[in-house]
Each structure stands twice: as structure tokens, then as C-alpha cells.
Amino acid sequence: MNTSHLEYGSVLATSVRVTDDSLTVELSDGRTIIAPLVWYPRLLYGTLAERSKWEFNGGGTGIHWPDLDEDISVEGLLLGGPSRESGRSLQRWLDQRKLRSAG
């Protein structure tokens, strides 16, 4: 049986758009991936301004949102899975956001 191995590093993100309910990423091979925002809670809880401020990592192998401390890889998007952040980690992050906004 022949199997092919996808070289994730050869497929890069070329554009990113975040709406109130989805993350859309255009890829260098012509595909578009649309994922529900609930898969990425930090993006979901982020403001429009925070979601709009993103940058590519590794020339497009990943996407980073500095204000949300969120990183999403193209490989993860291609594999079709949600964030693997633990509930405990997310809760600490949410608590820190509340403290910053209150102070």
C-alpha cells in the first residue's frame, strides 16, 4: 500500500480573517480553511482589535496573535482539530484578563 506524506512546512498561510464566529485561513496551495471560533477560545474571547492584530510565524507555517498570546499552526488547521489548551490554562488566562481590565 502506498501512502504519501504531506510536508506541512510546504503549505503556508497567506491570509487570515477572524469574524465573530469563524477563523478563515487562505493557504499557499489554494485551499481555504474555515474553523469555528469556539475551537480557539482565546480568539473567541478577544476583542475585534485583538483578533485583527496577527502576524505570521515561520514565514506562514503558523499565525500568532500577540495581544491574545495565541498561536495556531497550519499543520493544526490541516489536521482539523481545535485548540488543545487545557481548561485550567484558559481559566488562568481569563482571570488575568479580568485583572488587567479592572486595574
Secondary structure, 3 states (H helix, E strand, C coil): CCCCCCCHHHCCEEEEEECCCEEEEEECCCCEEEEEHHHCHHHHHCCHHHHHCCEEECCCCEEEECCCCEEEEHHHHHHCCCCCCCHHHHHHHHHHHHHHHHC
